[in-house]
């Protein structure tokens, strides 16, 4: 194949994620070399570079960089994922190294990869034998997500198998790429640097204690005693992270060590970050290359690869990469930290020019197998092999799209105990680590008044449990409801969020109006009267909307209820004012951003308008509901919940993921309120559109409802279902079942009163 041969099969566009020059580090050089190698070897390939940025604004990245990702900005990783998906890239090639990605152990990278369905190839520059818990968690997430993993030494494959249980067939060994230059006699290059007549030992790379430079300096007195013209050249700027921490203190310590040993004349420090061509000139002028690295687990060394490619006899400690690349007499290995062994090995090579030349010849030959065009070919072939792979999706039994599911309490009961309803699950198994919250128990309390069929004694039992949780949550000293409770029934806080308090008032109002037993209606009315005035302190529009829903229910059951009327009037006016302030020609909404439970805001206005006989409230609620329904409709005409990635983006179109069951339920309830207000069939249609989202009419054609047991998955992600089944999701489905059934009955009555069913 010629250097400009066509791409293998269909691969012609990838995204490359990693550091990039002019950032000064070995990984930036490597990623830049990868980019250039692919573009040179395959000119028709488009390579979009997403460069990690640890100092936003400090680097003048070249035009090759498509976008930068600020290291600690998680939202930027999600933006990058969206950009990659939108670009048409066929695969993602990630350069993974510890410390360059944000979040605990670099977990922000996983957020990026989880937001795209493209196949991923990951090159691992460090493979740890004994990772800590966070490192293990993140690495295993990366290993699950990647279709193939590249390591640069066979030992890396072995470690991944032993430490992480990775199938060795998933791991591909591709050596560190190197530039291609003709071999030259070192003496022909020395005059350029003023080294004529010197026997040169070279180490290069960003200076840091992890390089073991002291070991070779301590060997110099023994070397210089037999070779007075020996010169140890230490090439490289101090690592920027080290400079930021302690300036040039480490370099100063090395100078002091050389002075102490009396070898200043035999050392040259070159404090510079040199470009590749100059670096290769330095390498070609060296007689011996030394890598005294102290870390046995180091699995990759670009500096060692470059030295071998230039035909340098190498004296090295036996770290992983060195033991493999220098095997079969391609270099000399000496014990870690053993200055005497370094002195003996360096001295022996300086003594025997023929042995040095033969080792140089073998090293140069090995280097030809690692030149960048060969690496580009291997990577392109690997990308082609995974071109059509995608992250696995959960296979679920389809649910009939024409059906309306009956109420099913089993999943709610599975998540509940004598205290209340637990918040979270791992798959379908309750996760007690996260305890309980009043949000879910308030929702569960509402469900007990609406769900059918259920045995009367069971309804009574669970109503009392969820009501008791709400009662116990009230903190009269703080005049707030607590929200989060540990699994040992101790509270995590003295007062919960505004939204959780608003949702609790909503549940109390509904209970006072709808509970099947008078004893619970009486209890809820009293507690509502005691607590509802806290809503006047709310600043959150959603918290106010939740309180309005409770007040509307209370006013429906008790038409003269003054506190409820005041809440509805005041908060209704405030919602209208918010709309006036935030409205734009294409933005008919109460806030400049979209968030969660969006449809509750117009629902609250519609129900307030009906309760107060305020047509202006109803009209405002209907117009904003119509707008949010439009935002929640995909181009294919399906319901598309506002994705969590959309939250907080001012005046921006909603993003499609992650989609949560809560949004569909809120939309159904709001459309039911709109139908009750106007009797228009379009609102029944919109409610059914939202309901069918649970049954599989969504962006992924995957049902979230588990018809077998009343469960509901936690949402849609870009590449499948969130397979957990938490309380919020289960309750959203069951309340949606109740709401759509009730709406269907009302709609049938309006259409044909004679055929209405009870």
C-alpha positions in Angstrom: 0.0 0.0 0.0 1.2 3.5 -0.8 1.3 6.3 1.7 -1.8 7.8 0.2 -3.8 4.5 -0.2 -7.5 4.6 0.4 -9.2 4.1 3.7 -10.0 0.6 4.7 -13.7 0.1 3.9 -15.9 2.8 5.3 -13.9 4.6 8.0 -13.4 8.2 7.0 -14.3 10.3 10.0 -13.3 9.8 13.7 -13.2 11.9 16.9 -9.9 12.0 18.7 -10.0 12.9 22.4 -6.8 13.7 24.5 -4.2 16.3 25.2 -2.8 18.2 22.3 0.1 20.5 21.5 1.0 23.3 22.5 0.1 21.8 25.9 3.5 20.6 27.2 3.3 16.9 28.2 4.1 13.6 26.6 0.4 12.8 26.0 -0.1 16.0 24.1 2.8 15.1 21.9 1.5 11.6 21.4 -2.1 12.7 20.5 -0.7 15.3 18.1 1.5 12.6 16.5 -1.6 10.3 16.2 -3.5 13.0 14.4 -0.7 13.8 12.0 0.0 10.1 11.3 -3.6 9.4 10.4 -4.0 12.5 8.3 -0.7 11.7 6.4 -1.3 8.0 6.0 -5.0 8.5 5.1 -5.5 12.0 3.6 -9.2 11.5 3.0 -9.8 10.7 6.7 -11.4 13.5 8.8 -10.0 13.6 12.3 -11.8 15.9 14.7 -9.6 16.7 17.7 -11.2 17.3 21.1 -8.4 18.7 23.2 -8.4 18.5 27.0 -7.7 21.9 28.5 -6.4 22.2 32.1 -5.9 26.0 31.8 -8.7 27.4 29.7 -7.6 30.3 27.6 -3.9 29.7 28.2 -3.1 27.6 25.1 -3.1 28.8 21.5 -4.4 25.5 20.0 -4.0 25.1 16.3 -6.8 24.8 13.7 -6.6 21.0 13.9 -8.4 21.2 17.2 -12.1 21.1 16.6 -13.0 22.0 20.2 -11.5 22.1 23.7 -12.9 20.5 26.8 -12.2 22.3 30.0 -10.9 19.6 32.3 -13.1 20.2 35.3 -16.3 21.4 33.5 -18.6 18.3 33.3 -21.1 20.1 31.2 -18.4 20.7 28.6 -17.9 16.9 28.3 -21.6 16.6 27.5 -21.4 19.4 25.0 -18.5 17.6 23.3 -20.5 14.3 23.2 -23.4 16.2 21.4 -20.9 17.8 19.0 -19.3 14.5 18.2 -22.7 12.9 17.5 -23.8 15.8 15.4 -20.5 15.8 13.4 -21.2 12.5 11.7 -18.1 10.8 13.3 -18.1 7.1 13.0 -16.0 6.3 16.1 -14.2 7.8 19.0 -10.5 7.2 19.8 -9.8 8.1 23.4 -6.3 8.7 24.8 -6.6 7.7 28.5 -4.2 8.8 31.2 -4.8 9.4 34.8 -5.0 13.1 35.8 -6.1 14.6 32.5 -9.8 14.2 32.8 -12.0 15.8 35.4 -14.0 14.3 38.2 -13.0 11.6 40.6 -10.4 9.5 38.8 -11.4 11.1 35.5 -15.1 10.1 35.7 -16.1 13.0 33.5 -14.8 11.1 30.5 -17.3 8.4 31.2 -20.1 11.0 31.2 -18.9 12.0 27.7 -18.8 8.4 26.4 -22.2 7.5 27.9 -23.8 10.4 26.1 -23.0 9.0 22.6 -23.8 5.8 21.0 -20.7 5.7 18.8 -18.1 2.9 19.1 -15.1 3.7 21.3 -11.5 2.7 21.1 -9.4 3.6 24.1 -5.6 3.7 24.3 -4.5 3.2 27.9 -1.2 5.0 28.7 -1.2 3.7 32.3 -2.5 0.3 33.5 -2.5 0.0 37.3 -1.9 -3.3 39.0 -3.7 -2.2 42.2 -6.1 0.7 41.4 -7.9 2.4 44.3 -11.7 2.1 44.4 -12.4 5.2 42.3 -9.7 4.3 39.8 -11.2 0.8 39.5 -14.7 2.1 39.1 -13.8 4.6 36.3 -11.5 2.2 34.5 -14.0 -0.6 34.5 -16.7 1.8 33.2 -14.3 2.7 30.4 -13.5 -1.0 29.7 -17.2 -1.8 29.5 -17.8 1.1 27.1 -14.9 0.6 24.8 -15.3 -1.8 21.9 -11.5 -2.3 21.8 -8.7 -1.3 24.2 -5.2 -0.6 23.0 -2.2 -1.1 25.2 1.5 -0.7 24.2 2.9 -3.7 25.9 1.8 -7.3 26.4 2.1 -6.8 30.1 -0.8 -4.4 29.9 -3.1 -7.0 28.4 -2.1 -9.3 31.3 -2.8 -6.7 33.9 -6.2 -5.9 32.5 -7.1 -9.6 32.5 -5.9 -10.1 36.1 -7.0 -6.8 37.7 -10.2 -6.2 35.8 -11.3 -9.5 34.3 -11.1 -8.2 30.7 -11.4 -10.7 27.9 -7.8 -10.7 26.4 -9.4 -10.7 22.9 -10.8 -7.3 23.5 -7.3 -5.9 24.1 -5.0 -5.1 21.2 -1.2 -4.4 21.5 -0.1 -1.6 19.3 3.3 -0.1 20.1 4.0 3.5 20.8 4.4 5.3 17.4 7.8 6.8 16.4 9.1 9.1 13.7 11.0 7.7 10.8 14.6 9.0 10.3 17.7 7.5 8.6 20.3 6.3 11.0 23.4 8.5 11.4 26.7 8.2 13.3 26.3 10.2 16.5 29.7 11.9 16.0 28.3 13.6 12.8 25.6 15.4 14.9 27.6 16.5 18.0 29.1 19.7 16.6 25.7 21.2 16.4 25.5 21.1 20.1 29.1 21.8 20.9 29.7 18.2 22.0 32.7 17.4 19.8 35.0 14.9 21.5 32.4 14.0 24.2 30.8 10.6 24.9 27.2 11.6 25.3 24.6 9.9 27.5 21.1 11.3 27.1 17.9 11.4 29.0 14.9 13.5 27.8 11.4 14.2 28.9 9.6 16.6 31.2 11.7 16.8 34.4 10.1 15.4 37.5 11.1 13.1 40.5 9.3 10.2 38.8 12.1 10.0 36.2 14.9 8.8 38.6 17.5 11.2 37.2 19.4 11.1 40.5 20.3 7.5 39.8 22.4 8.3 36.7 23.9 11.5 38.3 25.1 9.3 41.2 26.6 6.9 38.6 28.7 9.7 37.0 31.7 9.7 39.3 32.4 6.0 38.5 31.7 6.6 34.7 33.9 9.8 34.5 36.8 8.1 36.3 37.3 5.9 33.2 35.8 8.2 30.6 36.7 11.7 31.4 35.0 13.0 28.3 31.6 11.5 29.3 28.7 14.0 29.3 25.2 13.3 30.7 22.7 15.5 28.9 19.4 16.0 30.7 17.0 17.4 28.1 13.6 18.8 29.0 11.7 21.5 30.7 10.5 20.9 34.3 7.0 19.4 34.3 4.4 22.3 34.3 2.5 20.8 37.2 5.7 20.6 39.3 6.6 24.2 38.4 3.2 25.3 39.6 3.7 23.5 42.9 7.4 24.3 43.7 8.9 26.2 40.9 12.4 24.9 39.9 13.2 23.5 43.3 13.6 20.0 41.9 16.0 21.1 39.2 18.0 23.0 41.8 18.3 19.9 43.9 19.7 18.0 40.9 22.3 20.8 40.3 23.2 20.6 44.0 23.6 16.8 43.8 26.0 17.2 40.8 28.0 19.8 42.6 28.2 17.6 45.7 29.5 14.7 43.6 31.9 17.0 41.7 30.5 16.1 38.3 29.3 19.5 37.1 31.6 19.3 34.1 30.0 16.0 33.1 26.4 17.2 33.1 24.5 19.5 30.8 21.0 20.6 31.7 18.9 21.7 28.7 15.9 23.4 30.2 13.6 23.5 27.2 10.5 21.9 25.6 11.9 21.2 22.2 10.0 20.4 19.0 10.2 17.0 17.4 12.8 17.7 14.8 15.2 19.3 17.3 14.5 16.4 19.7 15.5 13.9 17.1 18.7 15.8 16.4 19.6 15.6 20.1 18.8 11.8 20.1 21.0 11.2 17.0 23.9 13.0 18.6 23.8 10.7 21.7 25.9 7.6 22.1 23.8 6.0 24.8 20.2 6.6 26.0 19.4 6.1 29.7 15.9 5.7 31.3 16.3 5.3 35.0 12.6 5.3 35.8 11.8 4.0 39.3 8.3 2.8 38.7 8.2 -0.9 37.7 4.6 -0.7 36.5 5.3 2.0 33.9 3.7 0.4 30.8 4.4 3.2 28.3 7.4 5.4 27.6 7.4 7.6 24.5 10.9 8.7 25.2 12.2 5.1 25.2 10.3 4.4 21.9 11.9 7.4 20.3 15.4 6.4 21.4 15.0 2.9 20.0 13.7 4.3 16.8 16.8 6.5 16.4 19.0 3.4 17.0 20.2 4.3 20.4 21.9 1.7 22.7 19.7 1.9 25.8 20.5 1.4 29.5 17.3 1.2 31.5 15.6 0.0 34.7 13.3 -3.0 34.0 9.9 -1.3 34.0 7.3 -3.0 31.9 7.8 -1.2 28.6 11.5 -1.5 28.8 11.5 -5.2 29.5 9.5 -5.8 26.4 11.0 -3.4 23.9 14.6 -4.1 25.0 14.2 -7.9 25.1 16.5 -10.1 23.0 19.6 -8.0 23.5 18.0 -4.8 22.1 19.3 -2.9 25.2 20.7 -3.3 28.7 18.5 -3.7 31.8 19.8 -2.8 35.3 18.1 -2.9 38.8 16.0 0.0 40.0 17.9 2.7 41.8 21.2 0.9 41.3 23.8 3.6 40.4 26.7 1.2 40.4 24.9 -1.0 37.9 24.1 2.0 35.7 27.8 3.0 35.8 29.0 -0.5 34.9 26.5 -0.8 32.0 27.2 2.6 30.6 31.0 2.2 31.0 30.9 -1.2 29.2 29.1 0.3 26.2 31.5 3.3 26.1 34.4 0.9 26.2 33.3 -1.3 23.4 32.4 0.6 20.2 31.6 -2.6 18.2 29.1 -3.8 20.8 27.6 -0.4 21.0 27.2 -0.2 17.2 25.7 -3.7 17.0 23.1 -2.8 19.7 22.4 0.4 17.8 21.8 -1.6 14.6 19.3 -4.0 16.4 17.5 -1.1 18.1 17.1 0.8 14.8 15.7 -2.3 13.1 13.1 -2.7 15.9 12.2 0.9 15.5 11.1 0.4 11.9 8.3 -1.8 13.2 6.9 1.1 15.2 7.0 4.0 12.7 3.9 6.2 12.6 2.5 5.0 9.2 2.4 1.4 10.6 0.6 2.6 13.7 -1.9 4.6 11.7 -2.6 1.5 9.6 -3.2 -0.7 12.7 -5.5 1.9 14.3 -7.5 2.4 11.1 -8.0 -1.3 10.7 -9.1 -1.6 14.4 -11.6 1.3 13.9 -13.0 -0.4 10.8 -13.4 -3.6 12.8 -15.6 -1.9 15.4 -17.3 0.5 13.0 -20.8 -1.0 13.4 -20.7 -1.9 17.1 -22.8 0.1 19.5 -23.2 0.0 23.3 -25.5 -2.9 24.2 -29.2 -2.1 24.9 -31.4 -3.9 27.3 -33.8 -6.2 25.6 -37.3 -5.9 27.0 -40.6 -7.6 26.2 -42.6 -5.3 24.0 -45.8 -3.8 25.4 -48.8 -3.4 23.2 -48.9 0.2 22.0 -52.7 0.3 21.9 -53.1 -0.6 25.6 -53.7 1.4 28.7 -52.1 -0.4 31.6 -54.2 -1.1 34.6 -53.0 0.1 38.0 -50.5 -2.3 39.5 -49.3 -1.8 43.0 -46.7 -4.6 43.1 -43.6 -2.5 42.2 -44.6 0.2 44.6 -45.0 -2.4 47.3 -41.6 -3.9 46.4 -40.0 -0.5 47.1 -41.8 0.0 50.4 -41.5 -1.2 53.9 -43.1 -0.3 57.3 -41.3 3.1 57.2 -42.3 4.3 53.8 -41.1 4.1 50.2 -37.4 3.8 49.5 -35.9 6.2 47.0 -33.6 4.2 44.7 -33.0 0.7 43.4 -30.3 -1.3 41.7 -32.1 -2.7 38.8 -35.4 -3.8 40.5 -33.8 -4.4 44.0 -34.4 -1.6 46.6 -31.2 0.1 47.5 -31.4 0.9 51.2 -28.1 2.9 51.2 -30.0 6.0 50.0 -33.0 5.7 52.4 -36.2 7.5 51.9 -37.4 11.0 50.9 -40.7 12.9 51.4 -41.0 13.6 47.7 -41.6 9.9 46.9 -43.8 9.2 49.9 -45.9 12.3 49.1 -46.4 10.9 45.6 -47.1 7.4 47.0 -49.8 9.0 49.2 -51.5 10.5 46.2 -51.4 7.2 44.4 -53.2 5.4 47.2 -56.3 7.6 46.6 -56.3 6.9 42.8 -55.1 3.4 42.1 -57.5 0.6 41.3 -57.8 -2.3 41.7 -56.4 -2.8 45.2 -57.8 -4.5 48.3 -59.4 -2.1 50.7 -57.3 -3.3 53.6 -54.1 -3.0 51.6 -55.1 0.5 50.6 -55.7 1.4 54.2 -52.4 -0.1 55.4 -50.2 1.7 52.8 -52.1 5.0 53.1 -51.4 5.0 56.8 -47.7 4.2 56.2 -47.1 7.0 53.7 -49.2 9.4 55.7 -47.2 8.6 58.8 -44.0 9.4 56.9 -45.4 12.8 55.9 -46.5 13.5 59.5 -43.2 12.5 61.0 -41.4 14.7 58.4 -43.0 17.9 59.8 -40.6 19.8 61.9 -42.6 22.4 63.9 -39.5 24.1 65.2 -38.2 24.9 61.7 -41.7 25.1 60.2 -40.6 23.0 57.3 -41.0 19.4 56.2 -37.8 17.4 56.3 -37.0 15.5 53.1 -34.3 12.9 53.3 -34.3 10.1 55.8 -31.6 7.4 56.3 -32.4 3.8 56.3 -32.1 3.8 60.2 -35.0 6.3 60.3 -32.8 9.2 61.3 -33.2 12.5 59.4 -30.5 13.9 57.2 -31.6 17.5 57.6 -33.8 19.7 59.7 -35.7 21.1 56.7 -36.1 19.9 53.1 -35.9 21.8 49.8 -38.7 24.2 48.8 -39.7 21.8 46.0 -40.1 18.9 48.5 -42.2 21.0 50.8 -44.4 22.2 47.9 -44.9 18.6 46.8 -45.9 17.6 50.3 -48.5 20.4 50.4 -49.8 19.1 47.1 -50.2 15.6 48.5 -52.0 16.9 51.6 -54.4 18.9 49.5 -55.1 15.8 47.3 -55.5 13.6 50.3 -58.0 16.0 51.9 -60.0 15.9 48.7 -59.6 12.4 47.4 -58.7 9.9 50.2 -61.2 7.0 50.2 -61.5 7.1 54.0 -62.7 10.2 55.9 -60.1 9.6 58.6 -57.3 10.4 56.2 -59.2 13.3 54.6 -59.6 14.9 58.1 -56.0 14.3 59.0 -54.8 15.9 55.7 -57.0 18.9 56.1 -55.8 19.7 59.6 -52.1 19.2 58.6 -52.6 21.3 55.5 -54.1 24.1 57.5 -51.2 24.0 60.0 -48.5 24.0 57.3 -49.7 25.5 54.0 -48.7 29.1 55.0 -45.0 28.1 54.6 -45.6 28.3 50.9 -45.6 32.1 51.1 -41.8 31.9 51.7 -41.2 29.8 48.6 -39.1 31.4 45.8 -39.0 28.4 43.4 -41.7 28.6 40.7 -42.1 24.8 40.9 -42.5 24.7 44.6 -45.2 27.4 44.3 -46.9 25.4 41.5 -46.9 22.2 43.6 -48.5 24.1 46.5 -51.0 25.6 44.0 -52.0 22.0 43.0 -52.6 21.1 46.6 -54.5 24.3 47.2 -56.7 23.7 44.1 -57.6 20.3 45.3 -58.4 21.7 48.8 -60.5 24.4 47.4 -62.4 21.9 45.2 -63.2 19.8 48.4 -63.8 22.9 50.6 -64.9 25.8 48.4 -64.6 28.3 51.2 -61.1 27.5 52.1 -59.5 31.0 52.4 -55.9 30.0 52.7 -56.1 28.0 49.5 -57.8 30.8 47.6 -55.0 33.2 48.7 -52.3 30.8 47.6 -53.9 30.4 44.2 -54.4 34.1 43.7 -51.0 35.2 44.8 -49.0 32.5 43.1 -51.1 32.6 39.9 -50.3 36.3 39.5 -46.7 35.6 40.1 -46.6 33.0 37.4 -48.1 35.4 35.0 -45.6 38.0 35.9 -42.8 35.5 35.4 -44.1 34.7 32.0 -44.2 38.4 31.1 -40.6 38.8 32.2 -39.2 35.8 30.4 -41.2 35.7 27.2 -39.5 36.1 23.9 -41.0 35.7 20.4 -40.1 32.0 20.3 -40.1 31.4 24.0 -43.5 31.2 25.7 -42.3 30.1 29.1 -42.1 31.2 32.8 -38.3 30.9 33.0 -35.4 31.5 30.7 -34.4 27.8 31.1 -36.2 24.5 31.0 -35.9 22.1 34.0 -37.9 19.2 35.4 -41.6 18.7 35.9 -42.1 21.5 33.4 -45.8 20.9 32.7 -46.7 21.4 36.4 -46.4 25.1 35.9 -49.2 25.5 33.3 -51.2 22.8 35.0 -51.1 24.8 38.2 -52.4 27.9 36.4 -55.2 26.0 34.6 -56.4 24.5 37.9 -56.1 27.8 39.7 -58.0 29.5 36.9 -60.9 27.0 37.2 -61.0 27.1 41.0 -61.0 30.9 41.1 -63.0 31.5 37.9 -60.1 33.3 36.4 -60.2 32.9 32.6 -56.9 34.8 32.3 -55.1 32.2 34.4 -56.6 29.4 32.3 -55.7 31.2 29.0 -52.1 31.7 30.2 -51.9 28.1 31.3 -53.2 26.8 28.0 -50.8 28.9 25.9 -47.8 27.8 27.9 -48.9 24.2 27.9 -49.3 24.3 24.2 -45.7 25.7 23.9 -44.1 23.1 26.2 -46.0 20.3 24.4 -44.4 21.5 21.2 -41.0 21.5 22.8 -41.6 17.9 23.9 -42.5 16.6 20.5 -39.9 15.0 18.3 -39.6 15.5 14.6 -41.3 12.2 14.2 -44.3 13.4 16.2 -43.5 11.4 19.3 -43.4 12.6 22.9 -39.8 13.5 23.8 -39.3 14.4 27.4 -37.0 17.4 28.0 -33.6 15.9 28.6 -31.8 16.5 31.8 -28.9 17.8 29.7 -31.1 20.7 28.8 -31.5 22.0 32.3 -30.0 25.4 32.9 -29.4 26.4 29.2 -30.9 29.8 28.7 -33.3 30.2 25.8 -32.0 27.0 24.3 -33.9 24.3 22.5 -34.2 21.2 24.7 -31.7 18.3 24.4 -33.1 14.8 23.9 -31.4 13.0 26.8 -31.7 11.8 29.5 -35.5 11.5 29.4 -37.2 10.8 32.7 -40.7 9.3 33.4 -41.6 12.2 35.6 -42.0 14.5 32.5 -44.5 12.2 30.7 -46.7 12.0 33.9 -46.7 15.8 34.4 -47.7 16.3 30.8 -50.6 13.8 31.1 -51.9 15.6 34.2 -51.5 19.0 32.6 -53.3 17.9 29.4 -56.1 16.4 31.6 -56.5 19.7 33.3 -56.6 21.5 29.9 -59.3 19.0 28.7 -61.4 19.6 31.8 -61.0 23.4 31.2 -61.9 23.5 27.5 -63.2 20.1 26.5 -61.0 20.0 23.4 -60.0 16.6 22.1 -56.5 17.7 21.2 -55.6 17.6 24.9 -56.7 14.0 25.1 -54.6 13.2 22.1 -51.5 15.0 23.6 -52.0 13.1 26.9 -52.1 9.8 25.0 -49.0 10.8 23.1 -47.2 11.3 26.3 -48.5 8.1 27.8 -47.4 6.0 24.9 -43.8 7.1 25.7 -43.9 4.6 28.5 -45.0 1.9 26.1 -42.3 2.3 23.6 -43.3 5.2 21.3 -40.2 7.2 22.1 -36.8 8.0 20.5 -35.4 4.6 21.2 -38.5 2.5 20.5 -38.0 0.9 23.9 -40.8 0.5 26.5 -40.1 1.8 30.0 -43.2 0.2 31.5 -42.8 -3.3 32.9 -46.3 -4.6 32.4 -45.5 -7.8 34.2 -45.2 -6.2 37.6 -46.0 -2.5 37.5 -42.4 -1.4 37.4 -40.8 1.4 35.3 -37.2 2.0 34.2 -35.6 5.2 35.3 -35.2 6.8 31.9 -33.9 6.9 28.4 -30.2 7.5 27.8 -28.6 8.0 24.4 -27.8 4.3 24.0 -30.6 2.6 25.9 -32.6 2.3 29.1 -31.5 3.3 32.5 -32.2 -0.2 33.9 -32.8 0.9 37.5 -36.4 1.2 38.7 -36.5 3.8 41.4 -39.5 5.1 43.3 -40.0 8.3 41.3 -40.2 6.3 38.0 -42.5 3.6 39.3 -44.8 6.2 40.8 -44.8 8.3 37.7 -46.0 5.3 35.6 -48.7 4.2 38.1 -50.0 7.8 38.5 -49.9 8.1 34.7 -52.0 4.9 34.4 -54.5 6.4 36.8 -54.6 9.7 35.0 -54.9 8.4 31.5 -57.7 5.9 32.5 -59.6 8.7 34.2 -59.1 11.1 31.3 -60.3 8.4 28.8 -63.5 7.9 30.8 -64.2 11.7 30.9 -63.4 12.1 27.3 -65.8 9.2 26.4 -68.5 10.8 28.5 -68.1 14.2 26.7 -68.1 12.5 23.3 -71.1 10.2 24.0 -72.7 10.5 27.5 -74.9 7.5 26.8 -71.9 5.2 26.4 -69.8 6.4 29.3 -68.5 3.8 31.7 -68.4 4.1 35.5 
